[in-house]
Amino acid sequence: MARKSSRAGSALTHIDARGEARMVDVSAKPATERMAIAEGRVVMSKATLELIVSGNASKGDVLGTARIAGIMAAKRTSELIPLCHPLALSKVTLDIATDDKLPGCVVRAAVKVTGPTGVEMEALTAVSVACLAIYDMIKAVERGVRIEGIHLVEKKGGKSGHYRAGA
């Protein structure tokens, strides 16, 4: 029995007619430019955030390490998420902004590809791993750090068109 997604009338593409997992065949789809942006937050104490901002975290450059971890993760998404297609990404950017009001860091990834399938999973994976890297770099100082709100902000391209969260 095929299951339905939250979008009216569309079946889950990674489940076949028998309810078994499958990798979607994208060979007939045209290669088009596709883009996705994802975001997440790492919430911590003001004191821990100050260690990051001042560059005094004992493990080194927290934000630089997290940025590289996120970019590497985007490139390896198909190795981490079983039914994702391996993609030749054309661009991955990872921006991390510190926010005194959280307090913490806002992590945002933007990923581009020209291909037959989208890059939402690559953007979400980049943000997730960057947030985990921040946690890893500061866990000795504060174990109660929270990773929150990882979500797709925007996607463009492909048959489903343009999506923007909250729009």
C-alpha positions as CSV (number, residue, x, y, z in Angstrom):
1,M,0.0,0.0,0.0
2,A,1.5,3.3,-1.1
3,R,1.7,6.0,1.5
4,K,0.9,9.7,0.9
5,S,2.9,12.7,1.7
6,S,1.5,15.8,3.3
7,R,1.2,17.3,-0.2
8,A,-2.2,16.3,-1.5
9,G,-2.1,13.6,-4.1
10,S,1.6,12.8,-4.1
11,A,2.9,9.5,-3.1
12,L,6.2,9.0,-1.2
13,T,8.7,8.6,-4.0
14,H,11.1,6.4,-2.1
15,I,8.4,3.7,-1.4
16,D,7.3,1.4,-4.1
17,A,3.8,-0.2,-4.7
18,R,4.6,-3.0,-2.2
19,G,5.7,-0.5,0.5
20,E,9.4,-1.2,0.1
21,A,12.2,1.3,0.0
22,R,13.7,2.1,-3.4
23,M,16.0,4.7,-5.0
24,V,14.1,6.9,-7.4
25,D,15.0,6.6,-11.1
26,V,15.9,10.1,-12.2
27,S,17.4,9.1,-15.5
28,A,14.6,10.5,-17.6
29,K,14.5,13.9,-15.8
30,P,16.2,16.8,-17.4
31,A,19.3,18.4,-15.8
32,T,18.3,21.8,-14.5
33,E,19.8,24.2,-12.1
34,R,18.6,23.5,-8.5
35,M,19.3,25.3,-5.3
36,A,18.4,24.7,-1.6
37,I,19.0,26.7,1.6
38,A,18.7,25.2,5.0
39,E,19.2,26.6,8.5
40,G,19.6,25.6,12.1
41,R,20.6,27.0,15.5
42,V,23.0,26.0,18.2
43,V,21.8,27.5,21.5
44,M,24.3,27.9,24.4
45,S,25.1,30.1,27.4
46,K,26.4,33.6,26.8
47,A,29.7,32.6,28.4
48,T,30.2,29.8,25.9
49,L,29.3,32.0,23.0
50,E,31.9,34.5,24.2
51,L,34.5,31.8,24.1
52,I,33.6,31.2,20.4
53,V,33.5,34.9,19.5
54,S,36.8,35.6,21.2
55,G,38.5,32.6,19.7
56,N,39.4,31.2,23.1
57,A,37.8,27.7,22.7
58,S,40.3,25.1,23.8
59,K,39.8,23.0,20.6
60,G,40.5,26.0,18.3
61,D,38.5,27.8,15.6
62,V,34.9,26.6,16.3
63,L,33.2,28.3,13.4
64,G,35.9,27.5,10.9
65,T,35.9,23.9,11.8
66,A,32.1,23.7,11.7
67,R,32.0,25.4,8.3
68,I,34.4,22.9,6.8
69,A,32.5,20.0,8.4
70,G,29.3,21.2,6.9
71,I,30.8,21.6,3.4
72,M,32.3,18.1,3.6
73,A,29.0,16.7,4.8
74,A,27.1,18.2,1.9
75,K,29.5,16.5,-0.5
76,R,29.0,13.1,1.2
77,T,25.2,13.2,1.7
78,S,24.6,10.1,-0.5
79,E,26.9,8.1,1.8
80,L,25.0,9.1,4.9
81,I,21.4,9.1,3.7
82,P,20.7,5.7,2.1
83,L,18.4,6.6,-0.8
84,C,20.0,9.9,-1.9
85,H,21.6,10.1,-5.3
86,P,25.3,11.0,-5.4
87,L,25.5,14.5,-6.9
88,A,28.3,16.6,-8.5
89,L,27.6,19.7,-6.5
90,S,28.5,23.0,-8.1
91,K,28.5,25.2,-5.0
92,V,28.2,24.8,-1.2
93,T,28.4,27.8,1.1
94,L,28.1,27.6,4.8
95,D,27.5,30.8,6.8
96,I,27.6,30.8,10.6
97,A,26.5,33.9,12.4
98,T,26.8,34.4,16.2
99,D,23.6,35.8,17.8
100,D,23.8,37.3,21.3
101,K,20.0,37.2,21.6
102,L,19.8,33.3,21.3
103,P,22.6,33.2,22.6
104,G,24.3,30.9,20.1
105,C,25.0,30.4,16.4
106,V,22.7,30.5,13.4
107,V,24.0,28.1,10.7
108,R,22.9,28.5,7.1
109,A,23.9,26.3,4.1
110,A,23.2,27.0,0.4
111,V,23.8,24.3,-2.1
112,K,23.6,24.3,-5.9
113,V,23.7,21.7,-8.6
114,T,22.8,21.3,-12.2
115,G,21.2,17.9,-12.3
116,P,18.1,15.7,-12.4
117,T,17.4,15.9,-8.7
118,G,17.3,18.5,-5.9
119,V,19.8,19.4,-3.2
120,E,17.5,19.8,-0.2
121,M,19.1,16.8,1.6
122,E,22.6,18.1,1.0
123,A,21.7,21.5,2.5
124,L,20.0,19.9,5.5
125,T,22.9,17.5,6.0
126,A,25.4,20.4,5.8
127,V,23.6,22.3,8.5
128,S,23.1,19.3,10.7
129,V,26.8,18.3,10.7
130,A,28.0,21.9,11.1
131,C,25.7,22.2,14.2
132,L,27.1,18.9,15.5
133,A,30.7,20.1,14.9
134,I,30.0,23.3,17.0
135,Y,28.6,21.0,19.7
136,D,31.7,18.8,19.6
137,M,34.0,21.8,19.8
138,I,32.4,23.3,22.9
139,K,31.0,20.2,24.8
140,A,33.8,20.2,27.3
141,V,32.7,23.7,28.4
142,E,28.9,23.2,28.2
143,R,27.1,19.9,27.8
144,G,23.6,21.4,27.7
145,V,24.0,23.0,24.3
146,R,20.9,22.5,22.2
147,I,20.7,22.1,18.4
148,E,17.3,23.4,17.2
149,G,15.2,24.3,14.3
150,I,17.0,22.6,11.4
151,H,14.7,23.1,8.4
152,L,14.6,23.8,4.7
153,V,14.3,27.6,4.1
154,E,14.1,27.6,0.4
155,K,14.5,25.5,-2.7
156,K,14.4,26.3,-6.4
157,G,14.3,24.2,-9.5
158,G,12.8,21.0,-10.7
159,K,9.3,19.9,-11.3
160,S,8.0,21.1,-7.9
161,G,9.3,24.7,-8.6
162,H,10.0,27.2,-5.9
163,Y,9.4,26.7,-2.2
164,R,10.0,29.2,0.6
165,A,9.3,28.3,4.2
166,G,6.5,30.4,5.6
167,A,5.4,31.7,2.3
